[in-house]
Amino acid sequence: MEIKVKVKANKNKQEIIKVDDKNYIVSLKSPAIKNKANEELIKLFSKELGLIARIKHGLTSNEKVLEVKPKDI
């Protein structure tokens, strides 16, 4: 399944806001430097939502498309 994520890097707290089934807004503590925010995004989806995620589009953008699937598959 693919979802769209708008990333806000360098914030005070981590937060995932579900807009609808396919759109999320995510706040991350890491800065968008040297792929740190992308790494935190993947870890946060795994930890909080129990999903395996990979960035399909938008590696250097704040608007990303993630391919996600449940951990147990």
Summary of the structure (lengths in Angstrom):
residues: 73
radius of gyration: 11.1
end to end distance: 12.8
largest distance: 33.2
contacts: 194
relative contact order: 0.27
helix: 19%
strand: 45%
